[in-house]
Amino acid sequence: IGCQACTVACKVINDIPEGFSRLQVQIQGPHDDEAGHPHYQFFRVSCQHCEDAPCVSVCPTGASFIDENGIVQVKKELCIGCDYCVGA
């Protein structure tokens, strides 16, 4: 429904600083349905914990890394907020 609750929850659970996000909800529309009523489509885009994560390889400080369980993690104390990981 596009309420962005998943984005907020991700920020809270992962203690993401203001102005940053690991999750985005893309909105397409409005599009008219068969009856002519406008509607929107929502697509969640989030970290896929890739085996060869591009966000890890572009991180200039080593803040982004893959832990022993294969989960992409970020060391907050090393992150400088350059957003290279988001771009990758």
Residue pairs with C-beta under 8 A, 6 or more apart in sequence:
1 42
2 25
2 27
2 40
2 42
4 25
6 23
6 25
6 44
7 21
7 23
7 24
7 25
10 16
10 21
10 22
10 23
10 46
11 20
11 21
11 22
11 23
14 22
15 76
16 22
17 76
17 81
19 81
20 81
20 83
20 86
22 46
22 47
23 44
23 45
23 46
23 47
24 44
24 45
24 46
25 42
25 43
25 44
25 45
26 42
26 43
26 44
26 45
27 40
27 41
27 42
28 40
28 41
28 42
28 43
29 38
29 39
29 40
29 41
30 38
30 39
30 40
31 38
31 39
31 40
31 41
32 38
32 39
33 39
47 55
47 72
49 66
49 70
49 71
49 72
50 72
51 66
51 70
53 64
53 66
53 72
54 88
55 64
55 72
55 84
55 85
55 86
55 88
56 64
56 65
56 66
56 72
56 85
57 88
58 84
58 85
58 87
58 88
59 65
59 84
59 85
60 80
60 82
60 84
61 78
61 79
61 80
62 75
62 78
63 74
63 75
63 76
63 77
63 78
63 79
63 80
64 72
64 73
64 74
64 79
64 85
65 72
65 73
65 74
65 75
66 72
66 73
67 73
74 85
